[in-house]
Amino acid sequence: MTALGQIRAAEDQPAHSDTRADEQQPGGTAAAWYLIFVLTLAYTCSFVDRQVLNLLVGPIKADFGLDDTRLSLLQGLAFTSAYIIMSPVFGRIADVGSRKGVLVFGIALWSIGTSACGLARSYWQLFAARFGVGGAEACLTPAAWSIIADAFPARMIPRAFSVYMMGPYLGGGLALIFGGLLLQGAQGGSLSALPLLGAMKPWQLVFFLAGLPGILIALMLMFVKEPARRAAATASGGTHRMSPAEIRAIFRRWRGFYGNFYVGMPLFIIPLYAFPAWMPTVLIRKFGVSAGQVGVQYGIAVLITGSLSVLASPWVARAVERMGRRDSLLVVALVAAVAMVPLSLALIWASDYWTAFAIATAASVLYSLPQALSSSALQMVTPNRMRGLASSIYVFVVSVAGLALAPTFVALITDHVFGDERRVGDSLAITCAVAAAGATFFLARALPTYRRMLDAG
């Protein structure tokens, strides 16, 4: 059976470990889908809260007298350092305690942190608030993944996750759309002050209001009944837990795949974070368009193209597979990386707003297309009893590359190579083209070993 065939079969087969327990799970009920609805809202909200800053670069920079490099640390380091530190902490708490409690606490905390960004009166206060948002958002992935897996029978888990994984693309688009609308309203005078808080600058008002929906989502989670934990396959299937030595042996044996994959995909993640982080600023600085207009127009483009691209990716992979490429999951990622190189460089020669906008929209399609497929490729060739570790390594490396490095690379080139903030578009183009070229190299190197792993499986 081909890799994609195995993925499709997984949707139709019960878990190997306990068929009868699987059939008794309340998957597909109104309660289970209410859980998915609320968690998807939470995932969407998390991306609104982390990415709304991308639209507010200009006014924050002006108010605090920042260069692009210091401002990029708010986009990257402030958020990512806390996210990485707190991820294993929340992961452990989710394993031994109440996942619902972790989610309610974390969502409420990051929402308060987002609103606190709007109350910041200095760069370091804003940095600290962003640090708090990043640390609190680390609660979502471990607790949500665990609770979803227990709320649905195994045959329905992929469908549930496909809905949940819409969150980043919805959130990235909505952050720009509603951020732009709020910014327009605040700058136009229809929004200028809040009760008890008094007058606020437009960017502060956007931050403060962006944090409020999360409080409602945390309250909605209070009505979720946490599902019972199901026994893992190692407990009921009689198979032993892999020792650290066995895991190291697997990584060494297939290092041609793991080593190149763990470098290639983080490089390809850089355009995914760099474009949304800096493209609004490019359009504002280079073409004199208002932040409100950019937010609404680019936000709609990101929301639609990103969502449709990730939903269409399985059909694209199946079309490639029908051409005789059973390694289609990774081939699609490789082709997207190749295409991203000239598309990124084209931004340098974009002479008008709509040309640059079209390039950014096309980039959204390309960098969204392989994300679910690459994660599936990793799962398909990794032994069941070490998938959690392999996945955690993947999440770590892509988080560092995407959240911490991508925005800062662009800013460093702008400030210290060009020395001209109006050339941020050139910096973005160079960063993404070089990253995509590197991704092409490493993903191409990963393919032969990946095919052998599929054959071995």
C-alpha positions in Angstrom: 0.0 0.0 0.0 1.3 3.5 -0.8 2.0 6.1 1.8 -1.1 8.1 0.9 -3.1 4.9 0.8 -2.1 4.2 4.3 -3.1 7.7 5.4 -6.5 7.2 3.8 -6.9 3.7 5.3 -6.2 5.1 8.7 -9.4 7.1 8.5 -11.4 4.0 7.9 -9.7 1.6 10.4 -10.0 1.5 14.2 -7.0 1.8 16.4 -4.9 -1.4 16.5 -4.6 -1.4 20.2 -8.3 -1.7 21.2 -11.0 -1.9 18.6 -13.8 -2.3 21.1 -12.8 0.7 23.1 -12.5 2.7 19.9 -16.1 1.8 18.9 -17.4 3.0 22.2 -15.8 6.5 22.0 -18.3 9.3 21.6 -16.6 10.6 18.4 -18.8 12.4 16.0 -21.3 13.5 18.7 -22.3 17.1 19.2 -20.1 17.3 22.3 -17.0 16.1 20.4 -17.5 18.5 17.5 -18.2 21.4 20.0 -14.8 20.6 21.4 -13.2 20.9 17.9 -15.1 24.1 17.3 -13.9 25.7 20.4 -10.3 24.5 20.0 -10.2 25.7 16.4 -11.4 29.1 17.6 -8.6 29.0 20.2 -6.0 28.1 17.6 -7.3 30.9 15.3 -7.2 33.3 18.2 -3.6 32.4 19.1 -2.5 33.3 15.6 -4.5 36.6 15.7 -2.8 37.5 18.9 0.7 36.6 17.7 0.5 38.1 14.2 -1.5 41.3 14.7 1.8 43.0 15.5 2.8 42.6 11.9 0.3 45.2 10.9 1.4 47.7 13.6 5.1 47.9 12.7 5.0 51.5 11.5 3.3 53.2 14.5 5.2 51.1 17.1 8.5 51.9 15.5 7.7 55.6 15.4 6.4 55.8 19.0 9.4 54.0 20.5 12.1 55.1 18.1 13.1 51.6 17.0 15.0 50.2 14.1 13.7 47.2 12.2 16.1 44.8 14.0 14.8 45.8 17.5 11.2 45.7 16.3 11.8 42.2 14.8 12.7 40.9 18.2 9.2 41.7 19.3 7.9 39.6 16.4 10.4 36.8 17.0 12.6 36.4 20.0 10.2 37.8 22.6 7.5 35.4 21.7 9.6 32.4 20.7 11.9 32.2 23.6 9.0 31.9 26.0 7.2 29.5 23.7 10.2 27.2 23.6 10.8 27.4 27.3 7.2 26.7 28.3 6.3 24.0 25.7 7.8 21.1 27.7 6.3 22.4 30.9 2.8 22.6 29.6 3.4 19.3 27.8 4.2 17.5 31.0 1.3 19.1 32.9 -1.1 18.0 30.1 0.2 14.5 30.4 -0.3 14.2 34.2 -3.1 16.7 34.9 -6.2 18.3 33.5 -5.9 19.2 29.9 -9.0 21.3 30.1 -7.6 23.2 33.0 -4.3 23.8 31.1 -6.3 25.1 28.1 -8.6 27.4 30.1 -5.6 28.8 32.1 -3.3 29.2 29.0 -5.9 30.8 26.7 -7.0 33.3 29.4 -3.4 34.2 30.2 -2.3 34.8 26.6 -5.4 36.9 26.0 -4.6 39.1 29.0 -1.0 39.3 27.7 -2.2 40.5 24.3 -4.4 43.2 25.8 -1.4 44.1 28.1 0.6 44.8 24.9 -1.9 47.7 24.3 -1.1 49.1 27.7 2.7 49.1 27.2 4.3 52.5 27.5 7.9 51.4 26.6 9.7 49.0 24.3 10.6 46.7 27.2 7.1 46.7 28.6 5.9 45.6 25.2 8.7 43.0 25.0 7.6 41.6 28.4 4.0 41.4 27.3 4.9 39.6 24.1 7.1 37.2 26.2 4.0 36.4 28.3 1.9 35.8 25.2 4.4 33.4 23.8 4.8 31.4 27.1 1.0 31.1 27.5 0.4 30.0 23.9 2.7 27.1 24.5 -0.1 25.4 26.3 -2.3 24.9 23.2 -0.5 22.2 21.1 0.2 19.5 23.7 -3.1 19.8 25.5 -5.3 20.2 22.4 -3.6 17.3 20.5 -4.0 15.0 23.5 -7.6 15.9 24.2 -8.6 15.6 20.5 -7.1 12.1 20.3 -9.2 11.0 23.2 -12.5 12.7 22.1 -12.7 10.8 18.8 -12.4 7.2 17.7 -9.1 6.6 15.8 -10.9 6.4 12.4 -12.2 10.0 12.9 -9.0 11.7 14.3 -7.6 12.8 10.9 -10.9 14.5 10.1 -11.0 16.2 13.4 -7.4 17.4 13.0 -8.0 18.7 9.5 -10.6 21.1 10.9 -8.4 22.1 13.8 -5.4 22.7 11.6 -7.3 25.5 9.8 -6.6 27.7 12.8 -3.2 29.2 11.7 -4.5 30.2 8.2 -7.7 31.7 9.6 -5.9 33.4 12.4 -3.2 34.9 10.1 -5.8 36.3 7.8 -8.1 37.6 10.5 -5.3 39.3 12.3 -4.7 41.5 9.3 -8.3 42.0 8.4 -9.7 42.9 11.8 -6.5 44.6 12.8 -6.8 46.8 9.6 -10.4 47.6 10.3 -9.8 48.4 14.0 -6.8 50.6 12.9 -8.9 52.5 10.4 -11.6 53.0 13.0 -9.1 54.2 15.6 -7.3 56.5 13.2 -10.6 57.9 11.9 -11.6 58.9 15.4 -14.6 56.5 15.8 -12.5 54.6 18.3 -10.1 56.6 20.5 -10.7 55.7 24.2 -12.0 52.9 26.4 -13.8 53.2 29.8 -11.4 53.4 32.7 -8.4 53.4 30.4 -8.9 56.8 28.8 -7.3 57.8 25.5 -5.2 55.2 23.7 -3.2 55.4 20.5 -4.6 53.4 17.6 -2.0 50.6 17.8 -2.6 50.2 21.5 -6.4 50.0 21.0 -5.9 47.2 18.4 -3.8 45.2 20.8 -6.2 45.7 23.7 -9.3 44.7 21.7 -7.5 41.7 20.0 -7.0 40.1 23.4 -10.7 40.1 24.4 -12.1 37.3 22.3 -9.8 34.8 24.0 -11.5 35.4 27.3 -14.8 34.3 25.8 -13.1 31.2 24.3 -11.7 30.3 27.7 -15.3 30.6 29.1 -16.6 28.4 26.3 -14.1 25.7 27.2 -15.7 25.5 30.7 -18.6 23.7 29.1 -16.4 21.0 27.6 -16.3 17.7 29.4 -12.8 16.3 29.3 -12.8 12.9 27.7 -11.3 9.9 29.6 -7.7 9.1 28.6 -7.4 6.0 26.4 -4.6 3.5 26.9 -1.7 3.8 24.5 -0.9 0.9 22.2 2.2 0.0 24.2 0.0 -0.6 27.2 -2.6 -2.8 25.5 -0.8 -4.2 22.5 2.0 -6.0 24.3 4.8 -4.1 22.5 7.7 -2.7 24.4 8.6 0.9 24.8 11.6 1.9 22.7 14.7 2.6 24.7 16.8 5.7 24.1 19.5 3.5 22.5 16.9 2.0 20.0 15.6 5.5 19.2 19.2 6.7 18.5 19.8 3.7 16.3 16.8 4.6 14.2 17.9 8.2 13.8 21.4 7.0 12.9 20.2 4.4 10.4 17.9 6.8 8.6 20.0 10.0 9.1 19.8 10.7 5.4 16.2 11.5 5.8 15.9 12.8 9.4 19.0 15.1 9.2 18.0 16.6 5.8 14.3 16.8 6.7 15.0 18.6 10.0 17.0 21.2 8.1 15.1 21.5 4.9 11.6 22.0 6.3 12.6 24.7 8.8 14.3 26.5 5.9 11.0 26.3 4.0 9.1 27.6 7.1 11.1 30.9 6.9 9.0 32.3 3.9 5.8 31.2 5.7 6.6 33.5 8.6 8.7 36.1 6.9 6.1 37.1 4.3 3.2 37.7 6.8 5.6 39.4 9.1 7.0 41.9 6.7 4.8 42.0 3.6 2.3 44.5 5.1 5.3 46.8 5.8 6.6 46.4 2.3 3.3 47.5 0.8 3.0 50.4 3.2 6.5 51.7 2.8 7.1 51.1 -0.9 3.7 52.1 -2.3 2.3 54.5 0.3 -0.8 52.4 1.0 -2.5 52.8 4.4 -2.2 50.0 7.0 -5.9 49.6 7.2 -6.2 48.9 3.4 -3.3 46.5 3.5 -4.6 44.7 6.5 -8.0 44.1 4.9 -6.8 43.2 1.4 -3.7 41.2 2.3 -5.6 39.5 5.2 -8.4 38.3 2.9 -5.8 37.0 0.5 -3.8 35.1 3.2 -7.0 33.7 4.7 -8.4 32.4 1.4 -5.2 31.2 -0.3 -3.7 29.6 2.8 -6.8 27.8 3.8 -7.6 26.5 0.3 -4.0 25.5 -0.3 -3.7 23.4 2.9 -7.1 21.8 2.1 -6.2 21.0 -1.5 -2.8 19.6 -0.7 -3.9 15.9 -0.3 -5.5 16.1 -3.8 -2.3 17.5 -5.2 -0.3 14.8 -3.6 -2.6 12.1 -4.9 -2.3 13.5 -8.4 1.5 13.3 -8.1 1.2 9.8 -6.7 -0.8 8.7 -9.7 2.2 9.7 -11.8 4.1 6.9 -10.1 5.7 8.9 -7.3 4.9 7.1 -4.1 7.1 9.6 -2.4 4.6 12.3 -3.4 4.2 13.8 0.2 7.8 15.0 0.1 8.0 15.6 -3.6 5.3 18.3 -3.3 7.3 20.0 -0.6 10.4 19.9 -2.9 8.6 21.3 -5.9 7.1 24.1 -3.8 10.5 25.0 -2.5 11.9 25.2 -6.0 9.1 27.4 -7.2 9.5 29.7 -4.2 13.0 30.8 -5.3 12.1 32.8 -8.4 8.8 33.9 -7.0 10.6 35.5 -4.0 13.2 37.2 -6.2 10.4 38.6 -8.4 9.4 40.9 -5.4 12.6 42.9 -6.0 11.3 44.0 -9.4 7.7 44.6 -8.4 7.0 48.2 -9.5 3.4 48.6 -8.4 1.2 47.7 -5.5 -0.9 45.0 -7.3 2.1 43.2 -8.7 3.7 43.0 -5.3 0.3 41.9 -3.9 0.0 39.2 -6.5 3.5 37.9 -5.7 2.7 37.7 -2.0 -0.6 36.0 -2.7 1.1 33.4 -4.9 3.7 32.9 -2.2 0.9 32.2 0.3 -0.2 29.3 -1.9 3.2 27.8 -2.2 4.4 28.0 1.4 1.0 26.6 2.7 0.8 23.7 0.3 3.3 21.3 1.8 2.9 21.9 5.5 0.4 19.2 6.3 2.0 16.8 3.8 5.5 17.1 5.3 4.1 16.4 8.8 2.3 13.4 7.4 5.5 12.2 5.6 7.4 12.3 8.9 4.6 10.3 10.6 4.4 7.7 7.9 8.1 6.6 8.1 8.7 7.0 11.8 8.1 4.0 14.1 4.9 4.4 16.1 6.7 4.4 19.5 9.0 7.3 18.6 6.6 9.5 16.7 6.1 11.8 19.6 9.8 12.5 19.9 10.3 12.9 16.2 7.4 15.3 16.1 8.6 17.3 19.0 12.0 17.8 17.4 10.2 18.9 14.2 8.1 21.4 16.1 11.1 22.7 17.9 13.3 23.3 14.8 10.5 24.9 12.7 9.5 27.1 15.7 13.1 28.4 16.0 13.4 29.0 12.3 10.0 30.5 11.7 9.1 32.4 14.8 12.6 33.5 16.0 14.8 33.8 12.9 12.6 34.6 9.9 11.5 38.2 11.0 15.0 39.0 12.3 16.9 37.9 9.2 14.8 40.4 7.1 15.4 43.2 9.5 19.1 42.6 9.8 19.5 42.9 6.0 17.4 46.0 5.9 19.3 47.8 8.7 22.9 46.6 8.3 23.2 45.7 4.5 21.0 48.2 2.8 20.7 50.8 5.6 17.4 51.9 4.1 14.0 50.9 5.5 12.4 51.5 2.1 14.3 48.4 0.8 12.6 46.0 3.2 11.0 44.4 0.2 14.5 43.5 -1.2 15.5 42.1 2.2 12.3 40.0 2.3 13.0 38.7 -1.3 16.6 37.8 -0.6 15.8 36.1 2.8 13.0 33.9 1.3 14.8 33.1 -1.9 18.0 31.9 0.0 15.9 30.0 2.5 13.9 28.3 -0.3 17.1 27.4 -2.2 18.5 25.8 1.0 15.3 23.9 1.5 15.4 22.6 -2.1 19.0 21.3 -1.5 18.2 19.5 1.7 14.8 18.1 0.7 16.3 16.7 -2.5 18.9 15.0 -0.4 16.2 13.6 1.9 14.2 12.0 -0.9 16.3 8.9 -1.7 16.4 7.8 2.0 12.7 8.6 2.3 11.9 6.3 -0.5 13.9 3.5 1.1 12.1 4.0 4.3 8.8 3.7 2.5 10.0 0.4 1.0 11.2 -0.9 4.3 7.9 -0.1 5.9 
